Amino acid sequence: MPLQPFIYHPASDSADAVHALRARTAIALGGGTDLLGAMKESLVHPETLVDLRRLPGARDIALHDDGSARIGCAARLADLAADAGIATRYPALAQAAAAVGTPQLRTMGTIGGNLAQRPRCWYFRGGLPCFKNGGTDCLAEKGENHYHALFTGGTCHAVHPSDPLVALTALEATVELTGTSGVRTLTLSALFDGASQRATGETTLAAGEFISAVLLPATAAGGEQYYEKLMQRGAWDFATVSLAAHRRADGAVRIALGGVSLTPYRVTSSIEEDVATGGLDDDSIDALAERAMYDAKPLEHNGYKVWQAQALLRRAMRRLDPR
Ligand SMILES: Cc1cc2nc3c(=O)[nH]c(=O)nc-3n(C[C@H](O)[C@H](O)[C@H](O)COP(=O)(O)OP(=O)(O)OC[C@H]3O[C@@H](n4cnc5c(N)ncnc54)[C@H](O)[C@@H]3O)c2cc1C
């Protein structure tokens, strides 16, 4: 389909961006790698695209002395993958950014747009009348659901397609939002709260609000951390299942799974505590991996994801063992 006409509004500062985004027909623009496709597919019909890339500091990656960091919303995925400071302090994030799609996508794509990108479900993207397209049901639930969710708190069974989001969840990042009432900070789970029940978007962003930065706490730096992604082919694909793991410098463990839900999926804290204690033998590791996926509800064609997740979890438990 041809791209519909739109007004291009390069926001000069945050106030300008908020003012422009308050219009019902306006939408935020990062690299446009997802948005322009969604417009061509007629999934969204914005009249104005508010480009956030020229906001002061929007491209900046600021590493602070205490180990924390502030990443501007328009920082490019390629820059996150290549930044020596990110690679040293937060290798899981650098690896996840490097795992995104293709070099072209990483060069254009921004971290804000990556987090707010829409699901890749083929019913949704195909414009079929699924829940996210204004229908009442999820067409994947009883249809072609090979790549869909194992955990869903609502009607939609799509998964969130982002690699960086999984790493950021394990690193306990938060997002800075800028809107009509000023600046606020949200956890990632609060940003995506109720994503599978919300029809028109996945985030809890209010009208006029945008993600202005991603914030990494000091505890995210260092320790043992990595990101691992399983795909149907060797490269240039979305994850079937992925995992980010972090043994923090203080010994606490955080593990997040991607490709299994439309919200960041953190493994339950009791499992993370057992991994932090360490000394797990093979039987305990098997039992914990099974327990982590106990609440999974596979659909007809995606049961393989349970096995993939358990395999990644077993590897993570061995790798994070403090002994
Ligand atoms: C072929 C293909 C393969 C891909 N493979 C992967 C992959 O393997 N892993 C992966 O993680 N991603 C993958 N992607 C997604 C790609 O990384 C995203 O398209 C990209 O990250 C989105 O970034 P962008 O800056 O271009 O966002 P845009 O396209 O500009 O925006 C995407 C959405 O986010 C909103 N938005 C943008 N910026 C903000 C902001 N600051 N605040 C609030 N909302 C905002 C827009 O309104 C829009 O709804 C793939 C995409 C394609 C097309």
The ligand as an SDF file (V2000), in Angstrom:
LIG
                    3D

 53 58  0  0  0  0  0  0  0  0999 V2000
   12.6240   -6.7420    9.2420 C   0  0  0  0  0  0  0  0  0  0  0  0
   12.6990   -6.3160   10.6710 C   0  0  0  0  0  0  0  0  0  0  0  0
   13.3900   -7.1090   11.5740 C   0  0  0  0  0  0  0  0  0  0  0  0
   13.4920   -6.7020   12.9100 C   0  0  0  0  0  0  0  0  0  0  0  0
   14.1640   -7.5060   13.7940 N   0  0  0  0  0  0  0  0  0  0  0  0
   14.2410   -7.1180   15.0920 C   0  0  0  0  0  0  0  0  0  0  0  0
   14.9350   -7.9180   16.0530 C   0  0  0  0  0  0  0  0  0  0  0  0
   15.4860   -8.9550   15.7440 O   0  0  0  0  0  0  0  0  0  0  0  0
   14.9700   -7.4750   17.3440 N   0  0  0  0  0  0  0  0  0  0  0  0
   14.3790   -6.3080   17.7350 C   0  0  0  0  0  0  0  0  0  0  0  0
   14.4770   -5.9360   18.9040 O   0  0  0  0  0  0  0  0  0  0  0  0
   13.7190   -5.5600   16.8620 N   0  0  0  0  0  0  0  0  0  0  0  0
   13.6400   -5.9270   15.5660 C   0  0  0  0  0  0  0  0  0  0  0  0
   12.9860   -5.1530   14.6600 N   0  0  0  0  0  0  0  0  0  0  0  0
   12.3500   -3.9630   15.1280 C   0  0  0  0  0  0  0  0  0  0  0  0
   13.2730   -2.8160   14.9630 C   0  0  0  0  0  0  0  0  0  0  0  0
   14.3310   -2.9320   15.8580 O   0  0  0  0  0  0  0  0  0  0  0  0
   12.3900   -1.6600   15.2890 C   0  0  0  0  0  0  0  0  0  0  0  0
   11.7290   -1.3750   14.0850 O   0  0  0  0  0  0  0  0  0  0  0  0
   13.1220   -0.4800   15.7910 C   0  0  0  0  0  0  0  0  0  0  0  0
   13.8390   -0.7620   16.9430 O   0  0  0  0  0  0  0  0  0  0  0  0
   12.1290    0.5920   16.0870 C   0  0  0  0  0  0  0  0  0  0  0  0
   12.8860    1.7100   16.2920 O   0  0  0  0  0  0  0  0  0  0  0  0
   12.5790    3.0430   15.4970 P   0  0  0  0  0  0  0  0  0  0  0  0
   13.3730    4.0730   16.1730 O   0  0  0  0  0  0  0  0  0  0  0  0
   12.7610    2.8810   14.0470 O   0  0  0  0  0  0  0  0  0  0  0  0
   11.0190    3.2330   15.8500 O   0  0  0  0  0  0  0  0  0  0  0  0
    9.8760    3.8800   15.0060 P   0  0  0  0  0  0  0  0  0  0  0  0
    9.5380    3.0170   13.8510 O   0  0  0  0  0  0  0  0  0  0  0  0
   10.1700    5.3020   14.7310 O   0  0  0  0  0  0  0  0  0  0  0  0
    8.7100    3.7980   16.0980 O   0  0  0  0  0  0  0  0  0  0  0  0
    8.1780    2.5590   16.5190 C   0  0  0  0  0  0  0  0  0  0  0  0
    7.0020    2.8490   17.4520 C   0  0  0  0  0  0  0  0  0  0  0  0
    7.4700    3.4420   18.6310 O   0  0  0  0  0  0  0  0  0  0  0  0
    6.8940    4.7510   18.8240 C   0  0  0  0  0  0  0  0  0  0  0  0
    7.9580    5.5650   19.3570 N   0  0  0  0  0  0  0  0  0  0  0  0
    9.1470    5.8620   18.7690 C   0  0  0  0  0  0  0  0  0  0  0  0
    9.9290    6.5420   19.6130 N   0  0  0  0  0  0  0  0  0  0  0  0
    9.2210    6.6890   20.7510 C   0  0  0  0  0  0  0  0  0  0  0  0
    9.5020    7.3160   22.0120 C   0  0  0  0  0  0  0  0  0  0  0  0
   10.6810    7.8690   22.2860 N   0  0  0  0  0  0  0  0  0  0  0  0
    8.5230    7.2980   22.9490 N   0  0  0  0  0  0  0  0  0  0  0  0
    7.3370    6.6920   22.7180 C   0  0  0  0  0  0  0  0  0  0  0  0
    7.0280    6.0730   21.5600 N   0  0  0  0  0  0  0  0  0  0  0  0
    7.9670    6.0620   20.5960 C   0  0  0  0  0  0  0  0  0  0  0  0
    6.3670    5.1520   17.4710 C   0  0  0  0  0  0  0  0  0  0  0  0
    5.2690    6.0330   17.5750 O   0  0  0  0  0  0  0  0  0  0  0  0
    5.9840    3.8130   16.8770 C   0  0  0  0  0  0  0  0  0  0  0  0
    4.7190    3.4320   17.3250 O   0  0  0  0  0  0  0  0  0  0  0  0
   12.8760   -5.5070   13.3280 C   0  0  0  0  0  0  0  0  0  0  0  0
   12.1720   -4.7080   12.4180 C   0  0  0  0  0  0  0  0  0  0  0  0
   12.0840   -5.0920   11.0970 C   0  0  0  0  0  0  0  0  0  0  0  0
   11.3430   -4.1950   10.1440 C   0  0  0  0  0  0  0  0  0  0  0  0
  1  2  1  0
  2  3  1  0
  2 52  2  0
  3  4  2  0
  4  5  1  0
  4 50  1  0
  5  6  2  0
  6  7  1  0
  6 13  1  0
  7  8  2  0
  7  9  1  0
  9 10  1  0
 10 11  2  0
 10 12  1  0
 12 13  2  0
 13 14  1  0
 14 15  1  0
 14 50  1  0
 15 16  1  0
 16 17  1  0
 16 18  1  0
 18 19  1  0
 18 20  1  0
 20 21  1  0
 20 22  1  0
 22 23  1  0
 23 24  1  0
 24 25  2  0
 24 26  1  0
 24 27  1  0
 27 28  1  0
 28 29  2  0
 28 30  1  0
 28 31  1  0
 31 32  1  0
 32 33  1  0
 33 34  1  0
 33 48  1  0
 34 35  1  0
 35 36  1  0
 35 46  1  0
 36 37  1  0
 36 45  1  0
 37 38  2  0
 38 39  1  0
 39 40  1  0
 39 45  2  0
 40 41  1  0
 40 42  2  0
 42 43  1  0
 43 44  2  0
 44 45  1  0
 46 47  1  0
 46 48  1  0
 48 49  1  0
 50 51  2  0
 51 52  1  0
 52 53  1  0
M  END
$$$$
